[in-house]
Amino acid sequence: MKLQPVALNERIEAIDLMRGFSLLGILLINMLAFHSPFSYIDPYTWFDGPFDTEVFGFIDIFIQGSFYPLFSMLFGYGLAMQYMKAQERQQPFLPVAIKRLLILLGFGILHAFLIWYGDILITYAVTGFFLLALLRLSPAWLLALGAAIYTLPHAFLLGLMFIAVSIDPNIYTGIQEVQSSLAAYPTGTFADIFSQRFSDWMHSNNPSGYLYLIVTILPFLMVGAAAAKVRLIERAGLFHKSWINAAAGLLIIGLLLKAAPLLIDNNYAFRYIQDIFGGPLVAMGYAALIVLIADSRRMRKVLSPIAKVGRMSLTTYLSQSIIATFIFYSYGLGLYGQVDVLTGTWIALGIFAIQLIFAELWLSKYGQGPLEYLSRRMTYGRNLEKSNNSKR
């Protein structure tokens, strides 16, 4: 008997809500890189439009570095759920899991090199293979090992940064890279854009950069897998007070760390603390808050459009890149480098509003998103489920 995809009546509303909110947060921060050479600049000195400092400050503290960890934990949670489901039904897991990750890798390669360089799917696929080798570990071991993989290298890098800041506190701006981006994306040919996209992808995906990505992303997958093994979200109703305390404590500590550059010194060492240590704590605080919200039937109904976006996360994520690059690149409207932070944020919210409507309409007829259908069809050979199976 073959392993089956997760049925709609087995889905967990809180997980879909987390995915939906994560996709909104990811779009808001990605928008900065969609419309400007964000990877190569100091945003606090680059942007100069009305309210840019205030809007970017809000994004920097409440969004930057806090939604990709949440989305990564959910990826690990989902993979572990599939693993446990296969064990319970005594079905083979590894062949299907490897196939799913290879398909995800394929989507990531197409996304990174033909649409937008800021792809995360390749990293999820690669780190997912590492997670497959670790899924037999107990939740305690997954947490302990994940904490070590994350904390040790990042603490070492943070120490080096504080030494470097004492020598030269200036934040790097890649003038040549900025000029190259501003020349290619808004007015260049498709070949020019492809070349610049590849260069931008290599900027963070060179061998040392990719090792950094793995030790950053893999621990989040491991935390998510550990949470799935103890069915943390499914059993949330049993620990309501603990979730309240967790949400409050994690958000307070995390937001204080994320405000460190503004409260102490706005150098790259404190910005590292902000994203690498503050970001994940805020992510877990958001997760706890969403679990509490999802515990209310009324709130689940109000936020169901966001949950539906979360149900079709692959479609949502890739379509965000397609729409945004069409707006900003030369084969579309060519507005790259001409949009301030506030306008870019409004554009992101507009794109997400369109995706909410699309998800509502699509899922009123089908049980999964179009790319989810394609991915699952490639994995399981299953037909798209109709709306009569999509009700929870």
C-alpha positions as CSV (number, residue, x, y, z in Angstrom):
1,M,0.0,0.0,0.0
2,K,1.5,3.4,-1.0
3,L,1.9,6.3,1.3
4,Q,-1.0,8.8,0.8
5,P,-0.9,12.6,0.9
6,V,-2.4,14.3,4.0
7,A,-6.2,14.2,3.6
8,L,-8.1,17.5,3.9
9,N,-9.9,16.2,7.0
10,E,-6.5,15.6,8.7
11,R,-5.3,19.1,8.2
12,I,-4.6,21.3,11.3
13,E,-6.1,24.8,11.1
14,A,-3.3,26.4,13.2
15,I,-0.6,25.1,10.8
16,D,-2.4,26.6,7.8
17,L,-2.8,29.9,9.6
18,M,0.9,29.9,10.5
19,R,1.8,29.2,6.9
20,G,-0.6,32.0,5.7
21,F,0.8,34.6,8.1
22,S,4.4,33.4,7.2
23,L,3.8,34.0,3.5
24,L,2.6,37.5,4.2
25,G,5.6,38.3,6.3
26,I,8.0,36.7,3.8
27,L,6.4,38.8,1.0
28,L,6.7,42.0,3.0
29,I,10.5,41.5,3.6
30,N,11.1,40.0,0.1
31,M,9.5,43.1,-1.4
32,L,12.5,45.1,-0.4
33,A,14.7,42.8,-2.6
34,F,12.1,42.7,-5.4
35,H,12.3,46.5,-5.9
36,S,15.8,47.4,-4.8
37,P,19.3,46.0,-4.5
38,F,18.6,45.2,-0.8
39,S,21.3,42.5,-0.5
40,Y,24.1,45.1,-1.1
41,I,23.0,48.2,0.8
42,D,22.6,49.6,4.3
43,P,18.8,50.1,4.2
44,Y,18.9,52.7,7.0
45,T,21.0,55.0,4.8
46,W,19.8,53.9,1.3
47,F,16.1,54.6,1.5
48,D,15.1,58.3,1.7
49,G,11.4,58.4,0.7
50,P,8.6,59.7,3.0
51,F,8.2,57.5,6.0
52,D,10.8,55.1,4.7
53,T,12.7,55.0,8.0
54,E,9.6,54.4,10.0
55,V,8.2,51.7,7.7
56,F,11.5,49.9,7.4
57,G,12.0,50.2,11.2
58,F,8.7,48.4,11.7
59,I,9.6,45.7,9.1
60,D,13.0,45.3,10.6
61,I,11.7,44.7,14.1
62,F,8.5,42.8,13.6
63,I,9.0,41.0,10.3
64,Q,12.7,40.7,9.2
65,G,14.2,37.4,10.4
66,S,11.0,36.2,12.0
67,F,8.9,34.6,9.3
68,Y,11.3,32.4,7.4
69,P,12.2,30.6,10.7
70,L,8.5,30.0,11.3
71,F,8.0,28.7,7.8
72,S,11.1,26.5,8.1
73,M,9.8,25.0,11.4
74,L,6.5,24.3,9.6
75,F,8.4,22.5,6.8
76,G,10.1,20.3,9.4
77,Y,6.7,19.8,11.2
78,G,5.1,18.6,8.0
79,L,7.9,16.3,7.0
80,A,7.8,14.7,10.5
81,M,4.0,14.3,10.3
82,Q,4.5,12.4,7.0
83,Y,7.1,10.2,8.7
84,M,4.9,9.4,11.7
85,K,1.9,8.7,9.4
86,A,4.0,6.2,7.4
87,Q,5.1,4.5,10.6
88,E,1.5,4.2,12.0
89,R,0.3,2.7,8.7
90,Q,3.5,0.6,8.3
91,Q,4.1,2.1,4.9
92,P,7.5,3.0,3.3
93,F,8.4,6.6,3.9
94,L,11.9,7.2,2.5
95,P,11.2,6.7,-1.2
96,V,8.2,9.0,-1.2
97,A,10.0,11.6,0.9
98,I,13.1,11.6,-1.4
99,K,10.8,12.0,-4.4
100,R,8.9,14.9,-2.8
101,L,12.2,16.7,-1.9
102,L,13.6,16.2,-5.4
103,I,10.4,17.7,-6.9
104,L,10.7,20.6,-4.5
105,L,14.3,21.0,-5.6
106,G,13.2,21.2,-9.2
107,F,10.7,23.9,-8.4
108,G,13.4,25.8,-6.5
109,I,15.9,25.6,-9.4
110,L,13.3,26.9,-11.8
111,H,12.4,29.7,-9.4
112,A,15.9,30.7,-8.6
113,F,17.3,30.9,-12.1
114,L,14.2,31.8,-14.2
115,I,12.2,34.0,-11.8
116,W,13.9,35.4,-8.7
117,Y,17.3,34.8,-7.1
118,G,16.0,34.9,-3.5
119,D,14.6,31.4,-3.6
120,I,14.4,29.4,-0.4
121,L,13.0,26.1,-1.9
122,I,16.4,24.8,-2.9
123,T,17.7,25.2,0.7
124,Y,14.5,23.5,2.1
125,A,15.1,20.6,-0.3
126,V,18.8,20.2,0.6
127,T,18.3,20.6,4.3
128,G,15.2,18.3,4.1
129,F,17.6,15.5,3.0
130,F,19.6,16.1,6.1
131,L,16.5,16.0,8.2
132,L,15.5,12.6,6.7
133,A,18.6,11.1,8.3
134,L,17.6,12.6,11.7
135,L,13.9,11.8,11.9
136,R,14.5,8.6,13.9
137,L,16.0,10.7,16.8
138,S,13.8,11.5,19.8
139,P,12.3,15.0,20.2
140,A,14.8,15.8,22.9
141,W,17.8,14.8,20.7
142,L,16.4,16.8,17.8
143,L,16.0,19.9,20.0
144,A,19.5,19.5,21.6
145,L,21.3,18.8,18.4
146,G,19.4,21.5,16.5
147,A,20.3,24.1,19.2
148,A,24.0,23.1,19.0
149,I,24.1,23.3,15.2
150,Y,22.5,26.7,15.3
151,T,24.1,28.3,18.4
152,L,27.7,27.3,18.2
153,P,28.6,28.7,14.7
154,H,26.4,31.8,15.1
155,A,27.9,32.6,18.5
156,F,31.4,32.2,17.0
157,L,30.5,34.5,14.0
158,L,28.9,37.1,16.4
159,G,32.2,37.2,18.4
160,L,34.1,37.8,15.2
161,M,31.7,40.6,14.3
162,F,32.1,42.4,17.6
163,I,35.9,42.3,17.0
164,A,35.4,43.6,13.5
165,V,33.1,46.4,14.6
166,S,35.8,47.6,17.0
167,I,38.1,47.9,14.1
168,D,35.7,49.2,11.4
169,P,32.1,50.0,12.4
170,N,31.0,50.9,8.8
171,I,28.4,48.7,7.2
172,Y,29.3,47.4,3.7
173,T,27.6,48.8,0.6
174,G,28.4,47.0,-2.7
175,I,28.5,50.0,-5.1
176,Q,29.4,47.9,-8.1
177,E,26.7,45.3,-7.4
178,V,24.1,48.1,-6.8
179,Q,25.0,49.7,-10.1
180,S,24.8,46.3,-11.9
181,S,21.4,45.5,-10.5
182,L,20.0,49.0,-11.4
183,A,21.3,48.5,-14.9
184,A,20.0,45.0,-15.5
185,Y,16.6,44.6,-13.8
186,P,14.6,47.7,-15.0
187,T,15.9,48.0,-18.5
188,G,18.0,45.0,-19.4
189,T,17.3,42.2,-21.8
190,F,16.2,38.8,-20.5
191,A,19.8,37.6,-20.9
192,D,21.0,40.6,-18.8
193,I,18.5,39.8,-16.1
194,F,19.4,36.1,-16.1
195,S,23.1,37.0,-15.7
196,Q,22.4,39.4,-12.9
197,R,20.0,37.0,-11.2
198,F,22.6,34.2,-11.3
199,S,25.2,36.6,-9.8
200,D,22.8,37.7,-7.1
201,W,22.0,34.0,-6.3
202,M,25.7,33.2,-6.1
203,H,26.2,36.1,-3.7
204,S,24.5,34.1,-0.9
205,N,24.8,30.6,-2.3
206,N,28.5,30.2,-2.7
207,P,30.1,27.3,-0.8
208,S,30.7,29.3,2.4
209,G,27.3,31.1,2.1
210,Y,25.5,27.8,1.6
211,L,27.1,26.2,4.6
212,Y,25.8,29.2,6.5
213,L,22.3,28.7,5.1
214,I,22.3,25.0,6.2
215,V,23.4,25.7,9.8
216,T,20.8,28.4,9.9
217,I,17.8,26.6,8.3
218,L,18.4,22.9,9.3
219,P,17.9,23.6,13.1
220,F,14.6,25.2,12.4
221,L,13.5,22.1,10.5
222,M,14.7,20.0,13.5
223,V,12.7,22.1,16.0
224,G,9.6,21.7,13.8
225,A,10.1,17.9,13.6
226,A,10.6,17.7,17.4
227,A,7.4,19.6,17.9
228,A,5.5,17.3,15.5
229,K,6.8,14.2,17.3
230,V,5.2,15.3,20.5
231,R,2.1,16.6,18.6
232,L,2.6,20.0,20.1
233,I,0.1,21.9,18.0
234,E,-2.5,19.1,18.0
235,R,-2.4,19.1,21.8
236,A,-2.4,22.8,22.3
237,G,-5.8,22.9,23.9
238,L,-4.4,20.9,26.9
239,F,-1.8,23.6,27.7
240,H,-3.6,26.9,27.1
241,K,-1.9,28.8,29.9
242,S,1.5,27.5,28.9
243,W,0.9,28.8,25.3
244,I,-0.1,32.2,26.7
245,N,3.1,32.4,28.8
246,A,5.2,31.2,25.9
247,A,3.8,33.8,23.5
248,A,4.3,36.6,26.0
249,G,7.8,35.6,27.1
250,L,9.1,34.8,23.7
251,L,7.7,38.0,22.1
252,I,9.1,40.2,24.9
253,I,12.6,38.8,24.8
254,G,12.7,38.4,21.0
255,L,11.4,42.0,20.3
256,L,14.0,43.4,22.8
257,L,16.8,41.6,21.0
258,K,15.4,42.7,17.6
259,A,15.3,46.3,18.8
260,A,19.0,46.1,19.9
261,P,20.4,48.1,17.0
262,L,18.0,50.9,17.8
263,L,18.4,50.7,21.6
264,I,22.2,50.1,21.8
265,D,24.1,50.6,18.6
266,N,23.1,50.2,14.9
267,N,26.1,48.3,13.8
268,Y,26.3,44.9,12.0
269,A,27.0,43.0,15.1
270,F,23.8,44.1,16.8
271,R,22.0,43.6,13.6
272,Y,23.2,40.0,13.6
273,I,21.8,39.6,17.1
274,Q,18.6,41.1,15.9
275,D,18.1,38.6,13.0
276,I,19.8,35.5,14.2
277,F,18.8,35.4,17.8
278,G,15.9,37.8,18.1
279,G,14.2,36.7,14.9
280,P,13.7,33.0,15.8
281,L,12.4,33.9,19.3
282,V,9.8,36.2,17.8
283,A,8.9,33.5,15.3
284,M,8.2,31.1,18.1
285,G,6.2,33.8,19.9
286,Y,4.1,34.4,16.8
287,A,3.6,30.6,16.5
288,A,2.3,30.4,20.0
289,L,0.0,33.4,19.4
290,I,-1.4,31.9,16.3
291,V,-2.1,28.6,18.1
292,L,-4.0,30.6,20.7
293,I,-6.0,32.5,18.0
294,A,-6.8,29.2,16.2
295,D,-8.2,27.8,19.4
296,S,-11.2,30.2,18.9
297,R,-13.8,29.0,16.4
298,R,-14.8,32.6,15.7
299,M,-11.3,33.7,15.0
300,R,-10.7,30.6,12.8
301,K,-13.7,31.7,10.7
302,V,-12.5,35.3,10.5
303,L,-9.0,34.3,9.5
304,S,-10.0,31.4,7.2
305,P,-8.9,33.3,4.0
306,I,-5.3,33.5,5.4
307,A,-5.5,29.8,6.3
308,K,-6.6,29.0,2.7
309,V,-3.5,30.9,1.4
310,G,-1.5,28.7,3.8
311,R,-3.1,25.6,2.3
312,M,-1.6,26.5,-1.1
313,S,1.7,27.7,0.2
314,L,3.8,26.6,-2.8
315,T,1.4,28.3,-5.3
316,T,1.3,31.4,-3.1
317,Y,5.1,31.7,-2.7
318,L,6.0,31.2,-6.3
319,S,3.2,33.5,-7.6
320,Q,4.5,36.3,-5.3
321,S,7.8,36.2,-7.2
322,I,6.1,36.0,-10.6
323,I,3.9,39.0,-9.9
324,A,6.6,41.1,-8.2
325,T,9.2,40.5,-10.9
326,F,6.7,41.4,-13.5
327,I,6.1,44.7,-11.8
328,F,9.7,45.6,-11.3
329,Y,11.7,43.9,-14.1
330,S,12.0,45.1,-17.7
331,Y,9.8,42.4,-19.2
332,G,7.0,43.9,-17.2
333,L,6.5,47.4,-15.8
334,G,10.3,48.0,-15.2
335,L,9.8,49.8,-11.9
336,Y,12.9,48.4,-10.2
337,G,14.8,51.1,-8.2
338,Q,11.9,53.5,-8.5
339,V,9.8,52.5,-5.5
340,D,10.2,53.6,-1.9
341,V,9.7,51.4,1.1
342,L,6.2,52.6,1.9
343,T,5.0,52.1,-1.7
344,G,6.6,48.7,-1.9
345,T,4.9,47.7,1.3
346,W,1.5,48.7,-0.2
347,I,2.3,46.8,-3.3
348,A,3.1,43.7,-1.2
349,L,-0.2,44.0,0.7
350,G,-2.1,44.4,-2.6
351,I,-0.5,41.3,-4.0
352,F,-1.4,39.4,-0.9
353,A,-5.0,40.7,-1.0
354,I,-5.2,39.3,-4.6
355,Q,-3.8,36.0,-3.4
356,L,-6.5,35.8,-0.6
357,I,-9.2,36.3,-3.2
358,F,-7.6,33.7,-5.6
359,A,-7.2,31.1,-2.8
360,E,-10.9,31.6,-1.8
361,L,-12.1,31.1,-5.3
362,W,-9.8,28.3,-6.2
363,L,-10.4,26.3,-3.0
364,S,-14.2,26.7,-3.4
365,K,-13.8,24.3,-6.4
366,Y,-10.6,22.3,-5.7
367,G,-9.1,20.8,-2.6
368,Q,-5.6,22.1,-3.2
369,G,-3.7,24.7,-5.1
370,P,-2.6,24.3,-8.7
371,L,1.1,23.8,-7.9
372,E,0.2,21.6,-5.0
373,Y,-1.8,19.5,-7.4
374,L,1.1,19.3,-9.8
375,S,3.6,18.4,-7.0
376,R,1.3,15.7,-5.5
377,R,0.4,14.3,-8.9
378,M,4.1,14.0,-9.6
379,T,4.6,12.3,-6.2
380,Y,1.5,10.2,-5.9
381,G,-0.2,10.2,-9.3
382,R,-3.4,11.4,-7.6
383,N,-6.2,13.3,-9.3
384,L,-7.1,16.8,-8.0
385,E,-9.8,16.5,-5.3
386,K,-13.0,18.4,-5.9
387,S,-14.6,20.9,-3.5
388,N,-16.9,18.3,-1.9
389,N,-13.8,16.8,-0.3
390,S,-12.3,20.2,0.6
391,K,-14.6,20.9,3.6
392,R,-13.1,20.4,7.0
